[in-house]
Amino acid sequence: MASLRDLSSGKYEHAGLAALYPDEALQQALNLCHEQIFERVLETPLERQEADLKECLERMPGGLQTALTHWQRMEAYRVLMPERSPDYLKELFCSNLRALLEILQEERSTARSGE
């Protein structure tokens, strides 16, 4: 959902849906969907979030280590949050992501030292 949002305006963009629905309805629907998915992610057990995050980062150009380093340094995950979510949920999400990235980084370091 976050990939449908223009970072400079905060508006969601989807050409197919825009051709069928008025902009206001489209914005409301996509924002609501984004918020619901965001909340479901936060309700997911951390072990599952870790597995999902690892799978996601492994598929990125440059692989897991490059993505881990970039996400930790730049906090790239911040663009994934819905704009209107409560601050406490955003803080929880960021805290979880920082912890999960640290765990994945530690797992990589341990695996390399054991090789």
PEPEZI-V18890 format. One record per helix or strand. SS is the DSSP state (H for helix, E for strand). FROM is the first residue (numbers start at 1). LEN is the number of residues. If there is no record, write none. Layout:
SS;FROM;LEN + SS;FROM;LEN
This chain:
H;2;3 + E;5;1 + E;12;1 + H;15;6 + H;23;21 + H;46;13 + H;63;12 + H;76;5 + H;87;27
